[in-house]
């Protein structure tokens, strides 16, 4: 062991929001949040994760940020547009009372953390693809700025049921971008049947 330093892992994450009450197709039932949280705790707690880079929507993002907070992992939160608009459109619009967790995460960011707000239009059809690309770019930048001898390639954590819902699927888009960038992939299932 001697002078060996633990590997610093940069984690980029994206995934499903919890299902709306009226969702015709179930992708992330609210009842699965405890199991997904447990899986994220195992993934983020398994190595020397130096930073988690993700957005902050209701579901996978906020669960991961909460786990990172508990584990003392630095957080880089990327929002596509103004915080209030994002909270209204991507946090409090889903069941589960996500507003207080979002507020606690954002208000609790420390000097080691970062909040990055992009200036996309809240009506843009591509806003979340821009967020995905920014997450991938920031993970690569952080890995490059860190001592290469102690840093593993970035890891992409994809939290989903495993099925792209079409060309507008933001989670599948993130998975594709991370794969193209050479990230190590870890998938966390939002359904027990897709494991």
Steps between C-alpha positions, in 0.01 A plus 500: 500500500765758598466812284202373300231765493132411466361556154281809471183424309298766321136393461268646238139398555164527329181303517128479523273736685239327711183421308220754493179379662334471159792334316377244250834319506687439824872568491579605858222439752521713815494179705841404354680803649629316811648217289657744253642703791654182644655415162634854458648484851684181403624648171610837639637351821699221333805704399673830553241712319638854489207675330147434379388699194129496414184706478242520781165373372251300708613139496847369416678835521372608840538151648866493387567852629351404837723192517806706401411751771485225763828348379683834490554490123545836324210587270482688170136572419409607146162658429381583147336829599408715801470318830137599565385396153687170531350434844150559357545294183726213610474466878161583652301377199543136609360310800719450805545849645839568336501878553652499852777258396584717197508811722719328761747377239528835320511711817746259662764516226839568655808672354613154380178467301383684190166612357510568126194651335497484121306761312271276298142599438257317728296425186797356309459147369876450528566647847555161663727379221711811566505406870611145409782631282607743773504223763726289276728796421533603865585143605773485236633842605513407869673171422754682281570764766557237766831318534470228234693247706230511768192542281307229322308581181158649579219265588150552361215380718175453310190456716220354289296195409724431199269588213526812286157647438593654166728760345404759763609283795739716707633207704586300187660815358722530809593132480600542135709811569678336794569185298643705211724689746643171632350511848467187707125425518300388802126451468269520800158352440178679582318165463595169659406309182768672288796391713 
